[in-house]
Amino acid sequence: MKTKLIVKNDYDSNFSWELYQDNLNDLLDGLDVRVENSNNRNSNILEKVNSYRKGVDYKNFIEVSCKGYSQSDWDNYKIYFDYSNEEFIEEFSRVDDVAKELEKLYTHKNDYWVQQIEVLDSGHEKTLETFQFSILDVEFPTNSDIKYRIDEEMIEYDEIEFNQN
């Protein structure tokens, strides 16, 4: 008897997109910021964290350029804030992290489905478990990146079959 994993790309769930938005919102939670985007064909994914203040009322801002893989995948964001790097180190760091993540607005979202299958010596198979995971920090994950994430979760297996279509 052996355990086999079958890994498939998941193009339908948008699980990584939801994780991405939640991470951005968590980073800005409790901060007095205003986030505006300039491409009026796209919605501002951080609009709900906006303060009542206007952008001109803040001392500082960071501009972020977001680019994807096609001409229509672009936007520019401005994050307005009053935090300085010297006085408000944690707050400034969180705003800076959001800026870095916004650069990946159209990229770095990879979802996968994994089936854990028990294969008997007779050749019969039984699906033990099906689970999903996302990779948000690698733009184009390789099989070794995917295997690394599976190994991090300490999932036992004897072989892995990658079916990335």
N, C-alpha and C positions, 0 to 999 in steps of 0.2 A: 504494500500500500504506500502511496506517496501523495503529497499535497502539491497541487499546481495552482499558480495564480495566472489569470488572464487579465491583462491590463488593456483597456480601450479608452481612446479619447472620448470625452463627453462634450459635444458641441451644443447641447440643448439646455442644460440646467441653469446656466448663469450663476452657479454657486460661487465661483471666484469673483464675479462682479459684485455680488452682495457682500462677500467678505471684504473686498476692496473698499466699498463705500462705508461699511461699518468701521473699518480701521481708520479711515480719514475722519469720520465723525467723532470717533473716540479720542483721536489725537487733539481735536479742537474743542472737545467737551469742556465747558466751564471757562473758556478763554473769551475775552472781549476782542472779537475780530470781525472783519467784513470781507467776504470773498465774492469777487465779481468776475464774470467771464465776458469776453468780447465777441465771440461768435454767436450771433443771435439765432442761428439755426440749431444751436445746441442748448439744452437746459443746463443750468448751473447745478452741478451735483452737490454742492455745499451750501445751497441757498438757505437751508433750514438752520444753519449755525450762525447766520448773519445777525449782527447787533443792529439796534435801531439807528445807530449813527451812520452818517455818510462817510465815504472814503476820504474825503478832504478833511474830516475831523480827526484823522489819525496822524501820528508823527512819521510812521514808517510803512513801507510796503515792499513786498517781494513780487516780482513778475515771473510767471512761469509759462513756458511755451510747451504745449502738448501736441505731439505729432504721432500719427499712426502710419499705416502701411499704404493708404490711398490718399488722393488729393483732398477728399472730403473729411478725412480724419484729422482735424486740427482744432485747436482752441487756444486762447491765451487767457490766463487767469492772473488776477491781482489779489494778493492777500494783504489787507490793511490791518495794522496792529500798532500798539504803543509800547511793546516790550523791547527793551534793549538787551544786547548780548551780555552787558556787564551786570546789570541790576536784576534782571529776570531770566536767569540762565535756563531754567527748566521750561518756562513758557516760550522763550525764543527758540529753544531747541525743538519743541513740539511744532511750532509754526514752520521751522526750517524742514522738519521731517515731512510735513504735509506738502511743502513745495517740491521736495524730491519725489514723493509718491505721485503727485499730480503730473509730473513729466511722463509717467507710465500710464496715463489715462486710457490710451488706446492699445496698450501692449501689456505683456506680462500677465496674462490671465489664462491659465491652463487648468482644465478640469479633467479628471480621470475616473472611470469606473473600474473596480477590481472585483473579479469573481474568485473566491477561494474554493477550489474543487478538490474533493477527495477522489483519487483514482485507485481503484482496487486492482489487484494483480490480474483479475479476469478481464480488465479493460472497462468495466462499468464505472460510471462517474456519478458523483452526487455533489451538488452545490452546497457548500457548508455555510458560506456567508458572502454577501455582496456589500461593498462599501465604496465610498467616494472620497476623493481628496483633491485639493487644489495646490498648484505651485504658482506663487505670485512673485517670487524673487528672481526667476530665471526666464528670460524672454523666450527662448526656444529650448525647452528641456530635452535632454538626451535620455536614452534608456538608462544610463547610469545615474542620472539625476532622479529619475522616477524610482529606480531600485533603491537609491539612498533614502528617499522618503519612506518607502515601504519598510526598509530595515530600521529606520528611526522609530517606527510604530511597533517594532518587535513582533511582526506578523511572521509566523512560521510557514515555511514552504520548502519544497525540494527543487522546484523549477518555476521559472517565470516565462510566460509567453506574451510578447508585446504585439498588439494588433493596432497600431496607430494609423488609422486611415482618416 
